[in-house]
């Protein structure tokens, strides 16, 4: 199992539908992210806003962006947005 984390702090308030490109995020090493894991059966993505796990219906992670569906809610400038992705590698032994 491998875990990847990406961090973003918006400079302005976010509202409605927001698309945040992958290169706006930093990884655990502080480097700019290049690509998120693409949705696959052995990948899982979690989104945390201000440290709180978000419902899956509020976001989508693609290889090149995070899409937030905030509706009437607002994410204030400076609020931490964290994507945690897990890739599970299964090895079958006989």
N, C-alpha and C positions, 0 to 999 in steps of 0.2 A: 504494500500500500504506500502510495506517495501522496503527500499533502502539499498544496501550493496555496499561498495567500497573497492577495493583492490589495493595496491600500490607496484610497483616494480621499482628498479633502476638498470639496467644492469651494471655489472662490466666491460664488454668488449663490443665492437661494435657488433651489430646484423645485419646479412645480410641473404638474400635468405629466406628459410623456417626455422622458429625457433619454437621449442616447449618449452614453459616455464611451468614447473610443478607448481601446485597450492601452494605447500609449499615454493615457492620462494617469494610469495606475503605476505604483511602484511595487516591486516584489519584496520578499523578505530580506533581500540583500541591499535594498535601497536603489536598485536599478530600475529603469523604465521597463514596463512589461512589453512584450512583443506579441504574445498570443495567449489567449485563454484556451483551456481544454475544450474541444468541441463536444457537444452533447452526444454521448454514447452510453450503452448499457452499463459499462464498467466505470463510468465517470459520474461524480456527484458534485453539485455546486450548492453552496449556501451563501446567502447574503445577510450581512449584519449592517445595520444602520444605527450609529451611536451605541454599538455593543449589543443590540437586540436582534435576534434572529428574525428574519422576515418571511412571510408566507410566500410560497412558490408562485402564487398567482400574481404577485406584484412585480415580478422581474423575469427577465430572460437573459441568459449569458450565451453569447455566440463566440466564435473564435476571435472576433475583432472588436466586440463591444459589450457593454452592459446596457440593457434597455429597462428602464424603470417606468412603471405605470403607477404614478402617484395619485391620480384622481384629484381630489380636492386637498390632499395633504401637501405640506411643504417640508423639504429638507433644508434646514438653515445652512448658510455658508459656514464652512469650517467643521461641519459634522462629519465624523469619520464614516466612510463607506468601505466595507471590507468584503471581498469575495474570497471564500475558502473553497478550494476545489480538491477533491480526492479522486485519485485513480487507483483502482483495485486491479492488481494483476493476479490472475488465478493460474496456478500451476497444478496440473493433474499428474499424479504419480501412480504407478501401478505396482 
